[in-house]
Structures are given as structure tokens and as C-alpha cells.
Amino acid sequence: MNSNVLIESFAEFARSKNIDRPTMMSILEEVFRTMIRKKYDDDSNFDVILNVDKGDLEIWRNREIVDDNSEDIWDFDKIPLTEAQKIEPDFEIGEQVAEEVKLEDFGRRAVLMARQTLIQRVKDLERDNLYQQYKDQVGEIVVGEVYQVWGREALILDKDENELVLPKGEQIPKDRYRKGDSIRAVVHRVDVLNGTPKIILSRAAPAFLERLMEQEVPEIFDGLITIKNIVREPGERAKVAVESFDDRIDPVGACVGMKGSRIHAVVRELENENIDIINYTDNLELYIARALSPAKLTSMKINEQTGRVSVFLKPDQVSLAIGRGGANIKLASRLVGMEIDVFRDAGDFEEDIALDEFQDEIEGWILDELKKIGLDTGRAVLAVSKEDIVRRTELEEETVEELFRVIRQEFEDSDDQDDETPNSGDAQ
């Protein structure tokens, strides 16, 4: 392989990978200098002249002429007079000799190795560029095309044919992709596996919702409205706390838009995810009340030391506060950064039974688990969903089901006894 073929093939490969000319020249020179060092031990007295456009390569070895009997004849930058005169008969001691070294002089094996080294250097550079490019884009939206869909992830190609990965856990559960589909996602993180960057995308991360809202709400993009916090159950529900820096701008209204035009565009992208926009406030009680919207609270008790909040609601508001599958209360807890316990307003109960009265039928450690989350009466337990109790305690689902059965039975027996008690007006 001559120098023209080697350089031209490398230059074409480098251009296809979008490697700029100065970088290409630097890589070529370094590889050739490495070849020189392997053969001659030192490259400081060599000139490497490259013309990438024409594919030309010139390597010149510069040495000083010394007497044949000189002690310096073995130095890398010296040449004996008799050897120099083989190149040019008129040479004299003390003159400089510039001798051209052909690529073929290094041997076929060295040239082939140089070609592989060049290609590897470009690939390494390409990986470094990809890592730096996407490392700077973490948290930003990218658009790509679905290339392949597997069970655990989807392979996405960006406009430069770079491979990006969208794992199943970072997809919205309702997402369904086919090859060729266009997709928007946020750059979630950049991992490096065996020296190769792996770009992880996400459509489930809060950052994706935040970037979508920036695109749809100019006031957020301009900094007039700031997003204080976002929590999501991807594809189901999300809560977004927003605050305005301009008293004339209603942050909730600006985010929703005229007839919901702005938020609807975001909802469609998120597969009809239900998005609650909440006006942020430093007033913790008011913030908690807004977070539990659409439920309306009657009162609350905040314990900042334990990070728990007990909220009391009318019976018809409890299910609204908890939400389907407990989604509303879970998101509200994450939004305000405190664990929220939901109770029915005690004023709505005609009678109740303290949990301690169930000691004969329910083990003490189970009662203790319930008391830890603020449930100390039978009706208080029944006011909370089974799923929520399982989530907030160490109890198994089967244990909670049996617990509900025992408590309900106790209330039914109590009601039956009341029905059998004769009224004073019936006695004869």
C-alpha cells in the first residue's frame, strides 16, 4: 500500500465521520511519527510533510555529517561521511543531510498497522465527540427516528445516525413504537461502557415534561414563570408547581393557556397524562392543600420533625384526595416533600371503635404498624385504601385484607345489635 492510497482512504473515512481537517492532519502526523519512533527510536530529527488533498506524504530524515572515526557516529542525528557520500558525493563533514524515507521502507506490516491505528484513532475521536456532545445535552429534548424495537429497549437514531437508547423503564407505558416512527425524548444520562458512550433517553423523567412546558409556554422560556417542582406517574398523572416573578401574570393560567390550548399540546405528547398545575407558595399548609387538589380539606396537622402531615376531609373527598390507585396522594407527598396521611373528618362519624379494642382478634404488632401512620380507630383504617396501607406500612396485602374484614365485621355486628335493641315506646 503506497502513501497516496493510505492517506486518501483515511481522509475519506475521516470526512465521513465529520472529523475536521486540522484534527485529521494531527492524527496522520502522530501515527507516522509513531512508526518512525518504532523503527529509529527517535523522531526529533524527522520532518513529516503532508498534503491531505493530494494524498502526498514526505518523510525527511535530517542528520549531521561526522568523521567516520568520530565517537558520535552512533547518535540518532549523526551520519558517517562515507555513508553520506553515497547519497551525494560532494558532502563534507559538518554539513546537514536530508534523506527522504519512503513509506515502503517501514515494511508492509508496519503500514497495515498504521492504517488500523488511523481508523481506530478516528473511532476513538468519534466516541469522544459523541460523549461530549450528549453530555452537554443532558436534560434537553432530542428528536430521533425509531430504528429497532426490542422487549427491554428501543434503538433510536439521531440526525447524524448516532445510536441512542430508550429503555422500557424510561418509556411512557402507553407508548407503542414501530420502525421509522419519529420520537421526542429528553437526554437522561450518558453512560460509558468499555470506553463506548451509551446515550440513555427518557420520556418518563420529570425533565421531559419540564422541557415540553418550556416549548409551549413562552413565559417559562423567558424566565417570567419558574417551575419549582415536578412529580410524575408517567402516562397517568403529574403535578407541576409553578411560580410567577411578575404579579401581573397568573402562572397557572399562563401554563394552561386559552381553553387549555397550551397544556393540551403537552398532554397529547405524554399519551394523555393528567397534569395538575399548582400555584407554588411558601405557606406550607396552603401548598399541601393545593397539592391534594381537587380534594378539599377541612383541617390538617403538620409534624415537621417526622415529616408527616395528617389531613382531614369529608367522606366524599377522601377518594379524591387518594386518587386512582393512590396516585394523587403519592404525587402530592412527593411534591411537598412530606408523607401525607388521609383521615375522614371525625365530625362525620356517629360512632367509632378504638383499635385497642381489636386486640383479641388482631395481633398487637399489626395495631402498632397502623398507629405509626396515624390510624388509631376502626373507621380511620377503613377510610384509607388497602393499597395505601400496604405502601405506608410493613404489612402484607393479605394481612390488610384480613384486617379490613375483621373491622368491617365488628361494625356490622354493632349495627345489628343496635337494630335489635327495642325502642322505649315499644315496651308494654
N, C-alpha and C positions, 0 to 999 in steps of 0.2 A: 504494500500500500504506500503510494507516494504522498508527499506533503499536501499536494493540491486536493486529492481525494479526501484525505483525513480532515483537513480544515473545512472544506466545503460541506462535507457531511455533518460535521459538528455544528457549523454555523447554521445550517438549515434546521437541525434539531433544536438548537438553542432559540432560534427565532420562533419556531412553532410553540415553544414554552414561554414566549414573551420575555425572554432574557434580553436586557438592553445591551447595546454594543460595548460600552466600557467594561461591563461585568464579563461579557463574553471574551474580550481581549485579555482581561486579567486571569480568567480561568485557563485560557490557552497557554499564556506565558508561564503560569505557575506549573502546569503539567509538564511542559517542555523542560523547564528548569529542574523539575524533579528527575526527569530522565537523565539530564546532564549530571546531576549530583550522584546518581546511581552508577554512572559509567566513569566519571572523572573525579568523584569525591567532593569537588568544589565547583561552584558555578559563578563565582565572583568575577572571573576574567572572561566571561562569555557574554556576547550580545545576542539577544533574540529579537529579530525583526519580523513583524507580522503584517500581512495585508489580507484582512479577512474577506474583503470584497473580491479580490482576485484569487484567493486561496494560496497566496505565496507565503513561504516560510524561509527565512535565512537565519542560520546559527553560525556565529563567528567566534573562534577561539583566539584570544589575544595573549601573546607571550613575549617575553623579553629574551633576546639572544645573548647567550653567555658562552664563555670558552668551554671547549669540550672537557677540560680538566677541572673546571670550576666545581666547588662544593655545592653550588646551587642548582645543578642540572636536574636534580630530582624534585625541585619545587614545582608546584602545580602551575605557576605562572612563568616558568623559565623553559627555554629550549636550547639544546646544544647547537653550536654554529654549523656543524656538518649536517645536522638534520634540517636546520633552517635553509641551508643552501640547496637542499633537494627540492624545496618549494620555489626558491628564487636564488639563482647562483650569485647575484650581486649583494646579498645580505651580508652585513657586518655585525660584529659584537656591539651590543648596546642598542641596536635597533629593535623596533616592535614588529612582530609578525602577527598578521591577522589571517587565520586559516579557516576556511569555510568547512563546516561539518554537515554532511548530508544526513537526512533523516534515516536513510537506509543504513548508515554506519552504526546505528544503535541496535540493529538486528530486528528481524520480523517480530519476535516475541515481545520485545520492548515496545514496538509500535502498536501492536494489537492491545497490549496492556494500557498504553496511553489512551487509545480510543475508548476502552472500557472506563478508564478513570474519568475522561472528559464527560461521558454520558452520565456516570454516577454523580459527578460534581454538579451537573445541571439538575439532576433529580433531587439532590440534597438541597440545592438552592431553591428549587421549586417548592419543596416541602417547607423550607424556612419562610418563604414568601407567603405561602398559604396560611401557615401558623400565625404570622404577624398580621396578615390581612384580617383574619377572622377573630383573632384575639382582641383587636381593636373594635370589632363589631359586636362583641358580646352585649346582649340586651337590645340589639337593633333588629328590625324586621328585614328579612331577605325573601326574595321570590325565586322559586325554582320549579323544576319540572320533575314529576314522578318518573323514575326510570325503572324501578323494580320494587315490588311489594312482597315482603315475607311475613311470617307469623309474628315475629318479635320486633320488626322494624321495617321502615321504608327507606329506600335509597333515593336521594334527591340530587339532581344535577343543577348547578347554578349556571349563569350565562357563559361562564368560562369553562364549562364542563368539569368543574371540580365536584367531587363526591361529598355529599352531606348526608347525615343520618338522622332520621326522625324515629326514635324508639316508640314502641307501643305505649309505654307509660307516659310519654310526653304528647301523645295524641289526645284529641277530644274523643270520648267514647263513641260518639255518633259519626266520626269521620270515616269515610269509605273512599279509598283511592284506587285508581286504575292507571296503568302506564300512560304517560302523556298528559296527565292532569297537571294544571298549574296550581301551585300551592304557596301560601304565605305562612311564615313561621318566624319566630324570634331565635337568634343565635343564643343558645342556652349556656354552653360552655365549650371549651376546646381541650380535648384530652390528647396526650401524646403516648402512643403505643408503639414500642420498639422503634422509636425515632420518627414514626409517622403520625402526623396530626390527624385526629378524628374530630370532625365538626359535628356537635350534637345540637339539633334543633328542638324547639318546643312550641307547641300550641296550647299547652296546659299551664304554662307558667304565668304568674301574675304580670310579668313584664310584657307578655304578648298583648294582654288586654290594655295595659298602660300605653303601649305604642299605638295601638289601634285608636284609642281615645285621643291621643295627640294628633293623629291624622285627621280625625273627624271634628275635633273641637279646636278652632283656631285660638281661643283664649288660653287653652292649656299649652299649646305650642308656643304662644307668645309669652308665657310666664305670668299671665294675669290670674290664672287659676292653677293651683298646685294640687297634685294627687298625694294625699297624706298616707294612705294605706289601701292595699287591695288584697282581698282574700277570695279564693275561688274553689268551687267544686266543679271542675271543668265539664262543660256541656249541660250542667244543671242550674247552678246558681252562683252569683258573685255579688260581693258588696264592695263598693268603692267610696271611700271617704275623701271629699274634696273641700278645698278652702279657697276663698277669693281674696286677692290682695287689693281689690277695688270694691268699695262699699256699694258702688252703683251696679255691680254685676252679681246676679244670683247664680252661684256656682252650679246648683242642681239644675236650674232651668237652662243654663247655657249648655250643660252636658247632654241634657235630654233633647233639646232643640225643639223647633216649632213642630207640634204634633208628633213629637218623638222621632223626627227625621234623622237626627244625629246618632242617637243611641241605637236606632233600628239597624243602621248600617253595621254597627259593631255586633249587635245580636245575631244578625244573619251570618257574619263571618264565624261566629262562635257556635254555630249549629243551634240557634235559638236559646242560648244560655240566658236565664233570667237575671238581669243586672239591676241591683238596687243602688241608686246614687244617694249618698248621705252627706249632709252638710256637717263638716267637722267642727267640733267645739272643744275648748279646754275644760268645759264643765263636764266632769265625768258622768254624773247622773244623767244629764241630758244626752250625752254621747251614747251611753248604754241604751237609753230609751229609743233613740233614733236607730241604733244598730239592730234592735229587735223588731223594727218596722216590718210588716204592717200591724203587728200586735200592739195593743195599748195597755200600758202598765198602770196599776193602781198605787204601788209603792215598791220600794227596794231597800235592801240593807247591804252596804258595801263593807267588806273586810279587807282593807288594803294589805294587812300583814300576811294573810293567807292567799291573797289574790283571788278571792271568790266574791261573787255577788249573788244575793238571793233576791229574786224579783217575784212580785205577787201580781196575779192577774185574775180577772173574772173568768169563770169556767169556759165561756165561749171564745176567750182569747188565748187559752193555753195552747191549743193545736196550732194557731197562727204563729205563736212565739217559737214553738218547737220546729214547725215546718215538716215537709215530707221527708221521712227518713232521718229526721233530726237535723236536716241541712241548715235551717235558719239559725237555730241556736248555736250550732257548731261554728258557723261563719261569724256570727255576732261575737262569740267568745274570742275567736282569733283576731277579729277586727279591733276590739278594745283591749286585748291582751290580758283578759281575766276570765276565769271559769264562771259561767253563769248557771245558776240553779233556778229552775222554774217551779213555782208553787201556786196553787189556787188560793185566792184571797180567802182567809179564814172566815171572813164575814159571810161568805156564801154557804157555809156549812151549817146545817141544823144540828148535826152531831158528828162526832169523830171518835176514833179509838186510838189511844197511845200505843206505840209499837211495843212498849214493855209488856203490854197485856197479851202479846202473842208469844211470850217466852215458852209456853208449854208446847207450841206447835212449830215454832221457828227457832233454829239454833241461835245462840247469843252472838256468835261472830258475824252472822248474816245481818242481825239487827244493828251491830256496830258499824258495818260497812254502809248501811243506809243512813245512819245518823251522821257519818262523816261528810255526807253530801247534803246535809240539812233536812233529811226526811225523818221526821220523828212521830208521824201519825199514819194511820192506815190510808186515809184519803189523800194525804200528801204523796204517798207512794203511788196510788192509782192515778194521780194527776200527771205523772211522768210516764213517758213511753218506755216499754221494755228495752228497746234499743238504746235509749239514753242512759238507763240504769246500767246496762252492760258496759257501755262506753266509759261511764264515770266511776265504776266500782271494779272490784276484783271478782265479781260474781259471774258465773256461767249463765248462758241463756236458759238452760233447763231449770236452774235454781230460781231464776227470776220468774219464769212461768209458774212454777210451783208456788212461789211467794204470792204472786197475784191471785192464784186460785184460792189460797188459804184466806187472804184478806177479803176477797170478794165474798167468799162463803160466810165469813164472820158477819159482814154487813147484811147479807141476805137473811141469815138466821136472826139477826137483831130486828130486821124489818118484820119477819114472820111473827116474832114474839110480840111486837107492837100491835100487829093486826089482830092477834088472838086475845089481847087484853080488852075486857068488856068496858064500855063507857059507863060512867056512873049513872047515866039516865036510863040504862037498860036494866039495872038491878031492881028486883021486886022485893 
